[in-house]
Amino acid sequence: MKEGNVILTPIPQADGKLKERPAIFLREMPPYRDLLVCGVSTQLHQYVKDFDEFISPADADFKSSCIRTKSLIRLGFLAVLPRHRVLGSIGFISAERHKRLLRKLSDYLTNSTQATG
């Protein structure tokens, strides 16, 4: 499994329940090689401007992602998962999109002027 893969995994939801869903494998975390992932959702209304990304059939990496319908890659929906929780890899996003997602997340985390709510 490589960074940028679209995986299937149970992810904790806001209500604490686990839901099997696609997620993007963003980065391997030390020391146990756990996976930092962000959720993929069809709830397009949850889009956060200049943070989340849409992935749709018009995108060059949509087919390789194996995501079925226009979806939202939610950088605000993060989880760190042990590898054994991954049910499998279904596809992958482009290296460019993967780098862009990491850059957006890094910029957000290191920008001290971000609004906190």
N, C-alpha and C positions, 0 to 999 in steps of 0.2 A: 504494500500500500504506500502511495506517495502523496505528499502535500499537493493539494489541488484536486484530489479525488473527491467525487461525490459519493458519500457512503450512506448506508441505511443503518440507523441505530435508534434505540429508545432514548429520548431526550426528556429531561424533567421540564414540565410545563409550569406556568405561573401558579396553577392550583396544586402543584406538588406531584401530580400524576405523571407517569411515564407515557409517552406517545411515540410510536415508531414513525420516524420521518427521515427524509433526506437531510443531509448536512454536508457542509464543505469542510474538508480537512485542511485547516489553515497552517498549523505548525505542531511539530513534535515537542513535547515538554519534558524537561529533565526532572528528576533523574530516572524515572521509570518508563519513559517513552510514551506517556499518556498523550492523547490527542486533544489539541485545542480545536474546537469546531464551532461553526456558526450554522444556525438553522436555516432551512429553506422553507418558505411558506407560500401558499397560494392566496393568502389574505393580503392582497395588494394594497388595501387601504392602510396597512400598518407602515407603509413606506416612510422612512425618515430621510428627508432631502439632504443631499451631499454626504450621506453616510451609507445607507443601504443601496443595493443595486438590483435592478430588474434583470432577469434573464428570460429571453423570449425567442420564438422560432426565427426571428430576423437576425439573431446574433450568430456569429460564426461558430461559437463553441456550444450552441444549444444542443445540437444533435449528439455531440460527444459527451455531453453532461448526462444524457438519458433522463433528464427531467421531462415529464410528460406534457406540461402546460406552462404558459407564462407564469413565472414565479418571482418571489422576492428573496434575495439573499440578504438576511438580516444580521448585520454586524453587531447589533445590540442584543442578539439572542445567542450568547456564547455559553459553551459548556466545555469542561475538561473531562474526558472520558478515558477509562482504561481500555486498552486495545481489545480485550475479550468481550466488551460490550458492542463492538461493531459487528453487525450482521453480515456485511459484505460491501464491496465497492460496486457501484452501478455505472460509473462513468467518470468524467473529469472535465474541469473547466480549463480554459486556456492559461498558459503561463502568465500572460499579460494581465488577465483578470485576477489571477491569484496574487500577483505582485501589487496590483491596484488595491485589492481588499486589505492586504497587510499594511500598505502605506496609509490608507484611510484610518485603519484602526490605530496604528502607531501615532499618526498625527493627532488623532483625537485624544489618546492617552497622554501625550506629551504636551498638549496645548493647555496651559494653565488658565486661559481666558474662556474655556468652554463653559457654557451655562450648566448649572447642576440641577436645574429643575425649576 
